[in-house]
Amino acid sequence: MRSRFFWLVGMRLFAAGTLAALIFTCLMPGSGEREFQKTLDAMKNVHTFRALMTTNPGTQLNDFLWEVDCDQQIMHKVTHNVDTRIDPPIDQTQDEIRVGHHLYTKQIDGTWKQSMGAPPKYYCDKIAAGTDSGIMPRIATMLKKGIIQKGEKKTVNGVRCREWDVASRNGLPNIEHATVCIGLDDHLPYELTLDWARSRTTYSDYNTQISFDLPDAALQPASATN
């Protein structure tokens, strides 16, 4: 009888332990969620970076370049659009620099037109707070609403990173499926691909000095910011 009693107690303890382990496994985040949380934390310490995005919606081929320096509150953006619907194709380039609250747009004659716009601080504060900025990958949203699976290692612009596949749980706008390649050493994103418009964005020059060719009118505000 005693042996049967201990056997029953042992079985109950084993079942309880198995159930506890199962609950613990279900509640604990997976490796993808842990890696993306590290990425979110690493992005909070980014002060300068470059992002180059290409999209190919239909007959269009679009290139976007961002150069951002949060310490100096400068953001340079170049947009290049080509549309082949007509012959010859439409080919347009827009070059703009934001310094503080001032927006400078380059004109056809090479001069700069000054206006007001959203300051780089708007984007930099979002990155520092760990929220989606519209320039860096939407890691915060992917963490909340994405199914993250581990992919293979590869090299992007000379940096070794691991690719992570992200599928949307609830039909996220423009993120039905995405891949993010995260640096093996620094946990920062180096490549983002989306099904939307077959877009691909690469990121580089984290926390390195970026030189800007500022309009003459922007030199004084930039100096004051420094």
N, C-alpha and C positions, 0 to 999 in steps of 0.2 A: 504493500500500500504506500509506504514512504517513497519508494522509487517512482511509483506512478504519480504521486503528488509533486515530487521534484521535476518530473518530466513535464507535467502540465504547467508548472510555474515557469520552467525554462522555455516552453513553447510560447507562453504568453509574453514573456520578456522579449523573445526573439521577434514576435509579431509586432510588439510595441516599438521595438527598435527599428524594424523595417519601415513601419508607418512614419516614425519620426524622421528617418532619413529621406523618405519620399517627400514629405512635406517640406523639409529643409531644401531639398533639391529643387522643388517647384518654386519656392519663394526666393531663392538666391538667383541673382542675375547670371545669365550665361556669359561665355567668354566674349562674345560680341558686344554685349551691353557694357561689360567691364572695360573693354578696350575703347569703346566710344566715350565712356565717362572720362577716361584718361585723356582722350583727345579734346574733349570739351574743356577740361582743366588746363591742358597745355595751350590751347588757343587763347585762354585768358591772359597769357603772358606774351602774346605776340604784339610787337610794336610797329614793325615794318614788314611788308611782304609784297610780292607781285602775284597777280592772277591773270592767266591767259585763257580765254574761253572761245571755243568755236562752236557754231550751231549751223545746221543745214536743213532748215524747214522748206521743203518743196524746192522751188527754183532759186532760193536764196542761199548765200554763203556769208555768214556773219562772223566777224572777229571782234573780241572785246579785250582790251588790256587795261588792268587796274594796277597802279603803283601807289601804295599807301604808306604814309609815315604818320603814325598817330602821335608821336612825340612833337613833331613840328606842325601837326594839324594840316597836312597837305595830302591831297588825293588827285592823282592824274589819271584820266580815263581817255582812251582812244577807241572809237567805234568805227569799224570798217564794214560796209554793207555792199554786197554785189548781188544783183538780181538779173537772172538770165532770161526772164520772160520776154524781153524784147531784144532786138538787135540794132545797134550795139547794146550790150548790157548796161544797166544802171550801176555806176560805181561811185560810192559816196564815202567820205571819211569825215568824222567829227572829232576834234581834239579839244578837250577841256581840262582845266585845272581848278580845283577848289582849294582856297587858302582861307581858313577860318570860315566866315560867312560869305566870303566873296567868291563868285563863280566867274571864271574867265573862259570865253569860248573863242577859239581861233577862227578868224574870218578868211575868205578866199584870198584877200590881198596880203595875208600874213600878219595882220594886226589882231589885237585881242579886244573883244567886247566884254565889258564888265557888267555883271548883274549880281543878284543875290540868289543863294541856293542853300540846300541842306548842307551844313558844315561836315567835314570829315569826323568831327567829334561824335556826331549822331551814330555813325557806323562803328567807330572805335569803341564807344561806350557799350554798344550791344555785344561786341566781341569780348570785351573785358568782363561783361556780366554773364557770359555764357548763354546768350540768347541769339537767335538767328539774325544775321546782319544783312543778308541779301547779297553779300560778296563771297564770304566763306561758306563752305558746305553747311547745310541745315542739320547739323549734328544733333542739336537739342530736339528737333522735331522727329528725327529718325530714331532717337532713343525712346521717345514716348510712343511712337506709332508705327515703328518699323520692325520687321522680322529680320534679324541680322545673322548671316551665316558666314563662316570663315572660308576664305579663298586661298589662292596661291600667292607666294612671294614673287615680286618682280622688281625691276628697276625703272624709276621715272626720273628723267633729267639727272641721272647719276646717283640717285638716292634709292637705297633699298627699302621697300615698303611691302606691306601685306595687303592684298585686296580683300575687301569685305563686301558681300552681296547684301543689298537691302531691298526687301519687298514690302510694299505698303499693306498695312492691316485694313485700313478704312478708305482706300482710294485717295491718298494724299495728292493734292494738285502737283503735277509735274514730277512726282516721285513714285509712280507705279512700280518702277524698278530702277535701282541705282547701284553703282559700285563706288566704293571709296577706298583708295589706297593710302594706308596709314604708315608713317615712318616707323621702322623697327626700333630705332633708338630714341626718337623724340616724341613719338605718338602724334605728330602733326599730319594733317592731310596733304598729300602731294598730287592726287588726281581724283577727279570726280566725273563720272559719266552718268548720263540720264537718258531714258528712252525719249523724253521730250525733245523734239527737234534734233535728235541724234547729237546732243551736246556733249562736249568734253572740255573740262577745265583743269589746268595744271597750276600748281602753286609752288613758289620758289622764293629764295632770298629772305627767309624769315630772320628778323632781327639783324639785318645787315644794313649798312648805309646805302641809301638810294639818292642819287643825284637828280635834281629837277631843273629843267630849263624854264625858269619862271618868267612871266611877263614883267616888264619894268614896274608896272603899277602894283604888282603883288609882292615886290621885294620888301617894301616897307612894312606891310602887315605881317609877312613871314618873319621879318626880323623882330618885330614887336612880340610875336608869339613865342619866339625862342627866348 
